[in-house]
Amino acid sequence: MFKPKPPPLEQLRQSYGMASLPDCIKTDAVGTYGHPISKPIGQATIDDIAFAIQSLSTESTALFRRLDALRQLHDRARRAGARGADLVVEAAVRFEERRK
């Protein structure tokens, strides 16, 4: 007996680096209530993918900025001598005041 081929998207997901392909992407179109319209990736055009990449890039930049800010907040509080249960903002402010 022959084994049927998996659907095209599953075939791609078996390729190196493609396992995380999503089922759907956000498009640049806006639907009801201002929410982005989601489109199955099997129906996406090259332009749809380009817009999804641009949107994810913007999201990831914002995420990395928040991550970096939280790391800096943590590190400054630790340098000020804060421990686990101490309030982080107060400790970070103490660190900033000592730097002046």
Order of alpha helices (4+ residues) and beta strands (2+ residues): alpha-beta-beta-alpha-alpha
